[in-house]
Amino acid sequence: MSSSCCSTDGSCSTATTDRATAPESVTVTTTYAVSGMTCGHCKATLTKVIGELDGVTGVDVDLDTGRVTVVGTAEPDDTLIAEVVDDAGYELTGRV
């Protein structure tokens, strides 16, 4: 007797109950204190330069608190983050 994915009513089912599930991706969130941010342009600049780094999946700049939150797929390289922040004209003063 042969096995078929099609039923007698003409519908087709390829679903299986033993499917492997994909591993959940790792998300790392790190918040930094950054000085020198005062306006929307500052926010846009930092969002762009930090967001371009490998492994970064999100950037949130809070002008009121002077904090930049970086979300990524791995632990961020603090030295590299500080470098791009400094090159953009701001100062990363540390992790919060």
C-alpha positions in Angstrom: 0.0 0.0 0.0 1.4 3.3 -1.0 1.3 6.5 1.1 0.0 9.8 -0.3 -0.3 13.3 1.1 -3.6 13.7 -0.7 -6.8 12.6 0.9 -9.8 11.0 -0.7 -11.6 14.3 -0.8 -8.9 15.9 -3.0 -7.3 18.0 -0.4 -3.5 17.9 0.1 -1.7 18.0 3.4 2.1 18.1 3.7 2.1 19.0 7.4 4.0 16.8 9.7 3.9 16.6 13.5 7.6 16.0 13.9 9.0 19.2 12.5 12.1 20.6 14.1 11.7 24.1 15.4 14.2 26.8 14.6 16.3 27.9 17.5 15.3 31.2 19.0 17.6 34.0 18.1 19.6 35.6 20.9 18.9 39.3 21.6 21.3 41.3 23.7 20.3 44.8 24.9 22.9 47.2 26.2 22.4 50.8 27.3 25.1 53.5 27.1 25.4 57.0 28.5 26.2 59.5 25.7 26.9 63.2 26.2 26.5 65.9 23.6 23.1 64.9 22.2 20.6 67.8 22.0 18.3 67.4 19.0 16.6 65.2 16.4 19.7 65.4 14.2 21.8 64.0 17.0 19.3 61.2 17.4 19.2 60.4 13.7 23.0 60.5 13.4 23.6 58.1 16.2 20.8 55.8 15.1 22.4 55.6 11.7 26.0 55.1 12.6 25.4 52.6 15.4 22.7 50.8 13.4 25.2 50.2 10.6 27.5 48.1 12.8 27.5 44.3 12.3 25.1 42.5 14.6 23.1 45.6 15.6 19.4 45.1 15.1 18.0 48.2 16.8 19.0 51.5 18.3 17.0 53.7 20.6 18.3 57.2 21.4 16.7 59.0 24.4 17.7 62.7 24.3 16.1 63.4 27.7 18.1 60.9 29.6 21.3 60.9 27.4 21.0 57.2 26.9 21.5 55.1 23.8 20.1 51.5 23.9 21.6 49.1 21.4 19.9 45.8 20.6 21.9 43.1 18.8 22.5 39.5 18.1 25.6 39.3 20.3 27.4 41.2 23.1 28.4 44.6 21.6 32.0 45.7 21.2 32.1 48.7 23.6 35.3 50.0 22.0 33.8 50.0 18.5 30.5 51.6 19.7 32.6 54.3 21.5 34.6 54.9 18.3 31.6 55.4 16.0 29.9 57.6 18.7 33.0 59.7 19.1 33.6 59.9 15.3 30.0 61.3 15.0 30.9 64.1 17.5 29.5 62.8 20.7 31.0 61.1 23.8 30.2 57.7 25.1 30.8 57.9 28.8 30.0 54.3 29.7 27.4 51.6 30.2 24.4 52.3 32.2 
